[in-house]
Amino acid sequence: MESRNALANRIDRRAFLNRTAYWVAGATAVFDARVRGADERSTHYQFHQAMCNETFKQWPLEDTCKAIRKAGYTGVEIAPFTLAEDPVRIPTHKRREYSSIIRSEGLDLASLHWLLLAPKGLHITTPDRSVRERSWQYMRGLIDLRYDLGLGGVMVLGSPEQRGATGGLSIASARKNFVDGLAGIAPHAVERGVKVLVETFIDEPADVARTLDEAVAIVRQIGSPGIQTMIDTGNMINEVESQTTLADRYFDFIRHIHIKETGGPYPGTGSYDFKPLLSVLRRRGYTGWLSLELTPEALSKMDFSTGPESPEKIAQNSLRYMEAEIAKLE
């Protein structure tokens, strides 16, 4: 007959083997799930694509949103000057109406941009203190507008003519005014769930943030989640380093992408290769918008009445081209 000690040892060994088998099976299941999850993320990763509304010029917002959604986009980016001559004075009921129009057409508000084009006379780095303070107060009002139209989100601070060094001010002094102003509105942006994004303009010699290096330095100096940056593929074409290198390095600060062609008015008509940048964004798990923007120069030279250069065709052709480029990614 088996002794009591031998029986206990055999039971202990059996329990050990069972626990080991259970642990191995569990670890294998977790590993398999992670692999499947990675495969699924790779297979099902999808970019969110939007289009800027100024391409449609004087169209009513409802018609613009209908055309953008019909083309296949899921977001619209709005230039406030297309809504009113003084956007911060848009009454509450109109804000609700605009927000309802966007949502009823199945779109999200991707961003606001061209923030300082209207009303006239705004400038956020000018040595004229009264103008500068009024302009930053206007920016606070735009943060509220962004919240009212889409319950927070991003807004792109470009408008190079309203932020570059002027009035005999050095670029360094203008940049200080820029940083001070952004730091002043940052708490309000955070409170409203809005991120103000510093756009770059490398081809504007007097601008306060010409390169992504400079934009990120400003963001770091302010140190607020309400102030971040973005990439505009057209504006950054003359950066010394490639956009893919910069996007990878500063990914944690990038909250929006403007899709802009070079050498042509819209994607597929020029020479910009979007695939390298898209590949980096996909690898890093970018969750923001790819937002189609036409340059003012491109808009001014095109006949938007009918035919292949109509706003609807530009929207459709651009999205089809971008989808084809995305499909080529490894």
C-alpha positions in Angstrom: 0.0 0.0 0.0 1.3 3.5 -0.9 2.5 5.4 2.1 0.8 8.6 3.2 4.0 10.6 2.3 4.3 9.1 -1.1 0.6 9.8 -1.8 1.0 13.4 -0.7 4.1 13.8 -2.9 2.3 12.4 -6.0 -0.7 14.7 -5.4 1.7 17.7 -5.1 3.4 16.8 -8.4 0.1 16.4 -10.1 -1.1 19.7 -8.8 2.2 21.3 -10.0 1.8 19.8 -13.4 -1.8 20.9 -13.7 -0.9 24.5 -12.6 2.0 24.6 -15.1 -0.2 23.3 -17.9 -2.9 25.9 -17.0 -0.3 28.7 -16.9 1.2 27.7 -20.3 -2.3 27.5 -21.9 -3.2 30.9 -20.5 0.0 32.5 -21.6 -0.4 31.0 -25.1 -4.0 32.3 -25.3 -2.9 35.8 -24.3 -0.1 35.7 -26.8 -2.4 34.5 -29.6 -4.9 37.2 -28.7 -2.3 39.8 -28.8 -1.1 38.6 -32.2 -4.7 38.5 -33.5 -5.3 42.0 -32.1 -2.2 43.3 -33.8 -3.3 41.6 -37.1 -6.7 43.1 -36.7 -5.4 46.6 -36.0 -3.2 46.3 -39.0 -6.0 45.0 -41.2 -8.7 47.3 -40.0 -6.7 50.5 -39.3 -8.6 53.3 -41.0 -7.7 57.0 -41.5 -10.4 59.6 -40.8 -10.7 61.9 -43.7 -12.2 65.4 -43.9 -12.4 68.3 -46.3 -12.1 72.0 -45.8 -15.3 73.9 -46.6 -13.9 77.0 -48.3 -13.4 74.9 -51.5 -17.2 75.3 -51.9 -16.9 79.1 -51.7 -20.3 80.7 -51.2 -22.3 77.4 -50.9 -24.6 77.2 -47.9 -23.2 75.0 -45.1 -25.9 72.4 -45.5 -25.2 72.0 -49.2 -21.4 71.8 -48.5 -21.8 69.2 -45.9 -24.1 67.1 -48.2 -21.5 67.2 -51.0 -18.6 66.3 -48.6 -20.5 63.4 -47.1 -21.7 62.2 -50.5 -18.0 62.1 -51.7 -17.2 59.7 -48.8 -15.6 62.0 -46.2 -16.7 61.7 -42.5 -15.5 65.1 -41.4 -15.7 68.8 -42.4 -13.1 71.5 -41.5 -14.6 75.0 -41.4 -13.0 78.4 -41.9 -15.0 80.7 -39.6 -15.1 83.5 -42.1 -17.4 81.4 -44.3 -20.0 81.5 -41.5 -20.1 85.2 -40.7 -18.2 88.4 -41.1 -17.5 88.3 -37.3 -17.7 84.6 -36.3 -17.4 85.2 -32.6 -20.7 87.1 -32.7 -22.6 84.2 -34.2 -25.7 83.9 -31.9 -26.3 80.8 -29.9 -29.3 79.6 -32.0 -27.2 79.8 -35.2 -24.4 77.9 -33.5 -26.8 75.2 -32.6 -28.2 75.2 -36.2 -24.7 74.8 -37.7 -23.8 72.0 -35.3 -27.1 70.3 -36.1 -26.4 70.6 -39.9 -23.0 69.0 -39.6 -24.3 66.1 -37.5 -27.4 65.5 -39.5 -25.3 65.0 -42.6 -23.3 62.3 -40.9 -20.2 64.4 -40.4 -18.0 65.4 -37.5 -16.4 68.8 -37.2 -12.7 68.0 -37.8 -11.3 71.4 -37.1 -11.6 75.2 -37.5 -8.9 76.9 -39.5 -8.1 80.3 -41.2 -9.0 81.6 -37.8 -7.9 85.3 -38.1 -9.0 86.2 -41.6 -12.2 87.9 -40.4 -13.0 90.4 -39.1 -10.3 92.6 -40.5 -7.7 94.3 -38.4 -6.7 91.3 -36.3 -3.0 90.6 -35.4 -1.8 88.6 -32.5 1.9 89.6 -32.4 1.8 93.3 -33.4 3.6 95.8 -31.2 0.2 97.6 -30.9 -0.9 96.3 -27.6 -4.6 97.2 -28.0 -4.8 95.4 -31.3 -2.9 92.4 -29.9 -5.1 92.1 -26.8 -8.3 92.4 -28.9 -7.0 89.7 -31.2 -6.2 87.3 -28.4 -9.6 88.0 -26.9 -11.1 87.1 -30.3 -9.1 83.8 -30.1 -10.8 83.1 -26.8 -14.2 83.6 -28.6 -13.2 81.2 -31.3 -12.4 78.6 -28.7 -16.0 79.0 -27.5 -17.2 78.7 -31.1 -15.3 75.5 -31.6 -16.8 74.1 -28.4 -20.3 75.1 -29.4 -20.0 73.6 -32.9 -18.5 70.3 -31.9 -18.0 70.0 -28.2 -14.3 70.5 -28.2 -11.7 69.3 -30.6 -8.9 71.0 -32.5 -8.5 74.4 -34.2 -5.5 75.3 -36.5 -3.8 78.5 -35.8 -2.3 79.5 -39.2 -3.2 82.9 -40.6 0.4 83.9 -41.3 -0.5 87.5 -42.3 -2.0 88.0 -38.8 0.8 86.6 -36.8 4.1 87.4 -38.5 6.6 90.0 -37.3 5.2 93.5 -38.2 5.5 97.1 -37.2 9.3 97.0 -37.0 9.2 94.2 -34.4 11.9 91.6 -34.5 10.9 88.0 -35.1 12.2 87.1 -31.6 9.9 89.8 -30.1 7.0 88.8 -32.2 7.5 85.2 -31.1 7.5 86.2 -27.5 4.1 88.0 -28.1 2.9 84.8 -29.8 4.0 82.5 -26.9 2.6 84.9 -24.3 -0.7 85.0 -26.1 -1.0 81.3 -26.5 -0.1 80.8 -22.8 -2.9 83.2 -21.9 -5.6 81.3 -23.8 -4.3 77.8 -22.9 -6.3 77.4 -19.7 -9.5 78.4 -21.5 -8.8 75.9 -24.3 -8.3 73.1 -21.7 -11.5 74.1 -19.9 -13.4 73.8 -23.2 -11.7 70.6 -24.3 -10.1 72.4 -27.3 -6.5 72.1 -28.6 -5.1 75.1 -30.4 -2.6 73.8 -33.0 0.4 75.9 -34.2 0.7 75.6 -37.9 4.1 76.2 -39.6 5.0 78.4 -42.6 8.6 77.7 -43.7 8.2 80.0 -46.8 7.1 83.0 -44.7 10.4 84.7 -43.7 8.8 86.8 -40.9 6.7 84.1 -39.4 7.0 83.2 -35.7 6.9 79.4 -36.3 8.4 78.5 -39.7 9.5 75.0 -38.9 8.1 72.1 -37.0 11.2 72.3 -34.7 10.1 75.9 -33.8 6.5 75.0 -33.4 7.3 72.1 -31.0 9.7 74.3 -29.1 6.8 76.8 -28.5 4.5 74.0 -27.5 7.0 72.7 -25.0 7.7 76.1 -23.6 4.0 76.6 -22.9 3.5 73.1 -21.5 -0.2 72.9 -21.8 -2.3 70.1 -23.4 -4.4 72.9 -24.9 -1.5 74.0 -27.2 -0.2 71.4 -29.7 0.9 71.4 -33.3 0.1 69.8 -36.7 1.5 69.0 -40.1 0.5 70.7 -43.4 2.1 68.7 -46.2 2.2 71.7 -48.5 3.6 74.2 -46.0 6.4 71.9 -44.9 7.6 70.9 -48.3 10.9 72.9 -48.0 11.8 71.7 -44.5 15.4 70.5 -44.3 14.5 67.1 -42.9 11.8 64.9 -44.4 8.3 65.2 -43.2 8.4 61.5 -42.3 11.4 62.0 -40.0 9.7 65.0 -38.4 6.4 63.3 -38.0 8.0 60.3 -36.3 10.1 62.5 -34.0 7.3 64.8 -32.9 4.4 62.4 -33.2 3.3 63.0 -29.6 2.7 66.7 -30.4 0.9 66.3 -33.8 -2.9 66.4 -33.6 -4.0 67.1 -37.1 -2.8 66.7 -40.7 -3.6 69.0 -43.6 -3.5 67.1 -46.9 -2.2 69.6 -49.5 -0.8 68.8 -52.9 2.4 70.4 -54.3 2.7 71.3 -58.0 -1.1 70.9 -58.4 -4.3 72.1 -56.9 -5.5 68.9 -55.2 -4.2 65.3 -54.5 -3.3 63.4 -57.6 -2.7 66.5 -59.8 0.8 67.2 -58.5 4.1 65.6 -57.3 3.7 65.0 -53.6 4.1 61.4 -52.5 1.7 60.9 -49.5 2.6 57.3 -48.9 5.8 57.7 -46.7 4.0 60.1 -44.3 0.8 57.9 -44.2 3.0 54.9 -43.4 4.5 56.6 -40.4 1.1 57.8 -39.2 -0.3 54.3 -39.5 2.6 52.7 -37.8 2.4 55.2 -34.9 -1.4 54.7 -34.6 -2.5 58.2 -35.5 -6.1 58.8 -34.6 -6.6 62.4 -35.9 -7.9 63.7 -39.2 -6.4 63.8 -42.6 -8.1 67.0 -43.9 -8.0 68.1 -47.5 -7.1 71.7 -48.0 -6.7 73.6 -51.3 -4.3 76.6 -51.2 -5.9 80.1 -51.8 -3.7 80.3 -55.0 -5.2 77.0 -56.2 -8.7 78.2 -55.4 -8.3 81.5 -57.2 -7.2 79.9 -60.4 -9.9 77.3 -60.8 -13.3 77.3 -62.4 -15.7 75.9 -59.8 -18.9 76.2 -61.8 -19.2 72.8 -63.5 -17.3 69.9 -64.9 -14.1 68.1 -63.7 -13.1 71.1 -61.5 -16.3 71.5 -59.7 -16.2 71.3 -55.9 -18.0 67.9 -56.0 -15.5 66.4 -58.4 -12.5 67.8 -56.6 -13.9 66.2 -53.4 -14.5 62.9 -55.0 -11.3 62.7 -57.0 -9.2 63.7 -54.1 -10.7 61.1 -51.8 -10.4 58.3 -54.4 -6.8 59.2 -54.9 -6.0 59.2 -51.2 -7.8 55.9 -50.7 -5.7 54.4 -53.5 -2.5 55.7 -52.0 -3.5 54.2 -48.6 -4.3 50.9 -50.2 -0.6 50.7 -51.4 0.8 50.9 -47.9 2.6 47.7 -46.8 
